[in-house]
Amino acid sequence: MGRAAGTLKTAARKASKVVFAAADPLFGAFPGPRILIYHQIDAGLGRQMEVTKDAFVAQLDWMDQHGLVVDLESAVAARGAAHPERRFVLTFDDGYEDFYRHGYPELVKRNMPFVLYLTTRPVETREPLFPGGGAEPLTWDQVGEMAESGLMTLGAHTHTHLDFRTATTAQIEDELGTSDELIRDRSGIDPRHFAYPWGYWAEAGDAAVRNRYATATLGTGGPITADADPALLNRVAVQLSDGVFFFTRKMKTGMRLEDIVRRRLVRYSGP
């Protein structure tokens, strides 16, 4: 993409976010804890699934000033308590090495708990999580170091990042079994929490996920109310174009029209 085209795309994305933010009052209150999705930090690739380090630091500071960053189980248990919207859960998908370099030290500095949903094959094979560079995976030693900090909850995210919508029940069972076994063998941790790859739920995997894990998170959807299903917990995606301003809007009101549009664009109709 040329510089001019990239500039136009960035401007269009920001304009659309203004519209999405303006539509929030139409959807009413946004109750429940905020479970955030992060992927890469300061990777320099310009992908929406990353954030800059400066934005990440500013976002952490904002959460620290406006609520409390808590572990996943505490947030789920308190989803019907007073002011659950002031509880923030930090989750990091896939397992990128740039998170260890740029994100993890900031969490240690602030003593903030977090969830790492690990895709195991890249850690085993040392292959990038996607081609072209800039997506190098964590090592097992890095995973172990973060686990020893006492801040990290290590969750499962399958072995190959399989899209469950196109998989059979047998394929899903194999993915989950391989991932869980590797996590136990390499880290000594029995994963109790799971994130659906791509954030997409599929009926073929529902029973297997419920049988293995205490919670499962998605990548989209509505607020987490007192009666929310722990096996279908919706998260709020943090994007490169959010910066600080739109991040705070997401934390306060959800920017749910953006989520609805995204679901339709990818033709996802699940929970």
N, C-alpha and C positions, 0 to 999 in steps of 0.2 A: 504494500500500500504506500502510495506517495505521500509526501508531507502534507500537501493540500487536501487530499482525500482524508488523511488521518485527522486533520484539523476540523474538517467538516463533520466527520463522524463523532468527534469529541464534543463539538458544539451541539449536535443533534441529541446526543446522549444527555448532556446537561439540561437541555431544554425539556426533554421528556421527563427528567427527574423533577423539574419544577412543577410540571403538570401532575405527576404522581403525588408529590407532596401536598399540592393544593387540594387533591381529591380526598385526602385522609379523613376530614370531618364527616364525609358521607358514610363512612364505615363504622362510626361510633367508637366506643372505648376499645383499647387494645390491652386486655388484662393478661396476667400471668408473667412468669419469668421470661427473660429474653435469652434464648440459646443461640449464640452467634456462630456462624460458619466462617472460618478463615482457611485459606489454602497457603499461598506463598507470600513471603514478606521480602520486599525490596529485591525481587528477582530481576527487575529491569526489562521484562518482556512485554510490558504494555497490555497484558491480558487482564480481563475484568476479575479474574479469580485471584489476583494478587492485590496487595496494598503496599504503599511505600512505608518505609520505616518511620518517617516523620508522622504520617497519618496514624500509623499503628500506635505510636507513643502517645499522640494526642487523644486517641480514642480510649486508651487505657486510663489516662489521666481523667478524662471526662467521666468514665464509669466509676472511678475511685471517688470522685467528687459528688456524684449523684446517686450512688447506691453502693452495692456490695458485690464483688465478684466472688462467687461461691462454687463449690463442686456440684457436679450434675445431680447426684443423689439428693443432696440437701435441697436443691432447687425444686426437684420433682416432688419431694415430700412436702414442701411448703407452698405448692402451687395454689392451695386454697386458703393460705394464711393472709394476714393483712399486708397490703402493699407488695405482692409478689413481683410487680413490675420493676421494683428497685433491685431485683436480684439478676445478676448477669452471669451466664455460663460461657466460658471461652472454649470452643472446640476447633481443632485443627485437623483437616482431612488429608489423607493419603500418606504423608510422611516425607516432606521436603527438607533437604539439608539446610536451605536458607532459613527455615523456621528455627532450627537449632542455633544458627549464627546470629540472626537478627531479632527473633522474637523471644526465644527462651530466656536470654539474659535479662530482658526487660521484665518478664514475669517473675524471675527470681528476685530481682531488685525490689519488686513490689509485694513479694510473697503471695502471688495470685495463683490459685489452682487452675488447672486446665485439663481438657480431655484431648488425647491424641488418638484419632481413629486411623489405624495403620493398615495400609495395603502391603501385604507381606512379600510378594514376589520381587518387587524392585529392591527391597532390602537384601534379599537372598542373592539375586543375580547381579546387582549393582547396575542394572540398566536404568536409564532415565525413565521417569514416569510418563513422559511423552517425548517424541523425537524433536531434534533440533537444538538440544542443549538448554541449559538453564533450569532443568528440572531434576537435578541429581537427588537421589534418595538418601535418607538417613542411614547410618550404620547401626548395627545392633548394639555396639558399644555406646553410641550416643543415646539410643533408646534406654539402655540400662542406666546411664548417668542421670537422665531426666527422671526415671522411675525412682532412683535413690534419693532424689531431692524431696520426695514426699508431696510434691505439688501435682504430679501427673497421674491421671487416671488413663490407663492404656486400654483402648477399645479396639474392636475388630472392624475391618472395612473390606473384607474378603481377601482372597489371594491375588486375583488378577484384575480387580475392579470391574467385575462382570455386571452388565446391565441386566437386572433380574427380569425385566419386561420381555426379554427375548430368550430366556433360559428355562430349562426344565427343572422340575423339583429335584431330580437326581443331580443335575449340574450344580444347583445351588447348595445342596447338601455337601457335595465334594468341595466346593469353594469354602464353605464355612468350616468344614472339618480340617482342611489343610491349613487355613489361616489360624484357627484356634490352636492346632497342634504346634505350629511354628512359634507362635507367641509364647506358649507354655514352655517349649523346649529352650528357646533362646533367652527368655526373660524371667521365667519362673512365675509368670503372672497368668492367672486364669481369667480371660476377658469376660466381663459381665455386661458390657455395653457394646452396642453395634450401631453403625451408620450405614444406611442403604447407599450403595454406589450410585453416583449421579443424583442422589437424593430421591430416587424414584422407588416407591413401593410397588410390589407385584404380588398378586395372590399366590403365585407358585412358591414364593419364599416365606409367606406369612407364618405358617405353622412352625417351620424350621427355626426361624428367628425367635419366635416366642418361646420355643422349647429350650433355646440355648442361652438367652440373654435376659437380664432384668429390665433393660430399656433398649429402645431402638429409635433412632432419629432419622428424619427425612430432610429434604433440602428446600422445603417450601410449605406453604399452608398458613392456616389461621393461628390465632393466639392459643396459648396453653392455659385452659381453664381448669377449675378444680376437679372436674370429672374427665379430664383428658386421659386418653389411653397411653400408658407408659411405653407401649410398643409402637406408638405412632406419634412421636413428639416432633412438632414442627420447629424449624430453625429459621433464623433470619440471616440471609447471606450478606456479608460485607464485601463491597466491590471497590475496585480501584477508583471509579468515578464518584464514589460516595464522599471521599475526603472526610472532613470533620462535620460540615454543615448537614449534609444529607444523612450521615451516620447518626447524628443526634436526632434527626427526624424519625429515622427508622426505630431508634430506641424508644422514642416517646409515643409514636402513633403507628408504626409498622410499615408505612408506605405500601399499603396492601394492594393498591391498583397496579403498582409495578409488578408485584408478585403474580397477580391475576393475568396480566398481559404476558409475562414470561411463561406461565403454565400453558397458555393458549398457543404461543409461538412454538413450543416444543411438543404440543399435542399431548400433554400429560393431564389426565383426569382423575388421578388417584387422590388419596387423602392428603 
